Amino acid sequence: MKRMSLLLGSILVLSACASTPTDAQRLEVYRSNAGEPVRDFRFFGRLSGWTPLGDDALVVWTRPNEAYLLELMGPCQDLDFASAIGLTSFSGQVSARFDEVIVYGGGPGVGRIPCRIQEIRPVDVKAAKVAQQELREAKIEERKRQPGQD
């Protein structure tokens, strides 16, 4: 119940912002639907998907219904513009404070520095999808209420 109240409060605050969810708003949705930090997660070299959430966080899907919020130790160069990412791992495990996100593509950044993972939190994927849909609907309603727009 506490999580739902926090989520609804976040959605109401976020709905007053711009019509398209920002990275910060999407990050808040994932943070609200992520569990406690874990030390590591299983990874066998392939991601099902990934979403940048600004320059210091992203969500990675290891399977269609299994995702992790990765908070980075600092800004990650060109994360928002990357065409692909990679993760370092050891023995099929990605570990917080040891492993890194590697950005591919994006801008002209020859010799990019890998981005160290500070924290890993498992995401409740179903709840995050519902929260994202509620956020989109709140944005649509906000646009409908703005005067002078058709």
C-alpha positions in Angstrom: 0.0 0.0 0.0 2.9 2.4 0.8 4.4 1.7 -2.6 1.0 2.4 -4.3 0.6 5.7 -2.4 4.1 6.7 -3.4 3.5 5.7 -7.0 0.2 7.6 -7.2 1.8 10.7 -5.6 4.7 10.5 -8.1 2.3 10.2 -11.0 0.3 13.2 -9.9 3.4 15.3 -9.5 4.8 14.1 -12.8 1.6 14.8 -14.7 2.0 18.5 -14.1 5.3 18.4 -16.1 5.8 18.3 -19.8 3.6 16.3 -22.1 6.3 13.6 -22.8 7.8 11.8 -19.8 11.4 12.9 -19.2 14.2 10.6 -18.3 13.9 11.7 -14.7 10.2 10.8 -14.7 10.8 7.4 -16.2 13.6 6.8 -13.7 11.2 7.6 -10.8 8.7 5.1 -12.2 11.4 2.4 -12.3 12.8 3.3 -8.8 9.2 3.1 -7.4 8.9 -0.4 -8.9 12.3 -1.8 -8.0 13.1 -4.0 -5.1 15.9 -3.7 -2.6 19.5 -3.6 -4.0 21.1 -7.0 -4.8 24.8 -7.8 -5.1 24.5 -9.3 -8.6 22.4 -11.0 -11.2 22.8 -13.8 -13.7 23.9 -12.8 -17.2 24.8 -15.0 -20.1 26.0 -12.5 -22.6 22.7 -11.4 -24.2 20.2 -8.7 -23.2 16.6 -8.8 -24.2 16.5 -5.0 -24.1 17.7 -1.9 -22.4 16.4 1.7 -21.7 18.6 4.6 -20.8 17.2 6.8 -18.0 19.5 9.8 -18.3 23.3 9.6 -18.1 23.6 7.8 -14.8 21.0 5.0 -14.8 19.4 2.4 -17.1 17.2 -0.6 -17.1 18.4 -3.8 -18.7 16.2 -6.8 -19.5 17.8 -10.2 -19.2 14.6 -11.8 -20.3 11.3 -10.3 -21.5 9.8 -10.3 -18.0 13.0 -9.9 -16.0 14.7 -6.5 -15.6 17.2 -4.7 -13.4 17.6 -1.0 -12.7 21.3 -0.2 -12.8 22.4 3.0 -11.1 25.9 4.1 -12.2 28.7 5.6 -10.2 28.7 8.8 -12.4 27.6 10.1 -15.7 28.0 7.6 -18.6 29.2 9.3 -21.8 26.7 9.1 -24.7 24.4 6.6 -22.9 21.3 8.4 -24.3 22.7 8.1 -27.9 24.1 4.6 -27.8 23.2 2.2 -30.5 24.1 -0.7 -28.3 25.5 -1.5 -24.8 27.5 -4.3 -23.3 27.9 -5.5 -19.7 31.1 -6.9 -18.2 30.6 -10.0 -16.1 32.5 -12.8 -14.4 31.2 -16.4 -14.5 27.8 -15.4 -15.7 27.3 -12.8 -12.9 27.1 -9.0 -13.2 28.1 -7.5 -9.9 27.5 -4.0 -8.4 30.7 -2.0 -7.8 32.8 -4.4 -9.9 31.2 -4.6 -13.3 30.6 -2.0 -16.0 28.3 -0.8 -18.8 30.1 -0.4 -22.1 28.5 2.1 -24.5 28.7 1.4 -28.3 27.8 3.9 -31.1 26.5 7.2 -30.0 28.7 10.2 -30.5 32.3 10.5 -31.6 33.7 9.1 -28.4 36.8 7.1 -29.3 38.3 5.6 -26.1 35.2 5.9 -24.0 35.5 5.1 -20.3 33.3 2.2 -19.2 30.6 3.1 -16.7 30.9 1.3 -13.3 27.6 -0.1 -11.9 27.0 1.3 -8.4 23.7 -0.4 -7.6 21.5 -3.2 -9.0 17.8 -3.4 -8.2 15.4 -6.0 -9.6 12.4 -4.4 -11.3 8.8 -5.5 -10.9 8.2 -5.5 -14.7 4.4 -5.8 -14.6 4.0 -3.0 -12.0 6.4 -0.8 -13.9 4.4 -1.3 -17.2 1.2 -0.3 -15.4 2.9 2.7 -13.9 4.2 3.8 -17.3 0.8 3.4 -18.8 -0.8 5.5 -16.0 1.9 8.2 -16.5 1.2 8.3 -20.3 -2.6 8.6 -19.6 -2.0 11.3 -17.0 0.0 13.2 -19.6 -2.7 12.9 -22.2 -5.3 14.1 -19.7 -3.1 17.1 -18.8 -2.7 18.0 -22.5 -6.5 17.8 -22.9 -7.0 20.3 -20.1 -4.5 22.8 -21.3 -6.3 25.9 -22.8 -5.7 26.8 -26.4 -4.8 23.3 -27.6 -6.9 21.1 -29.8 
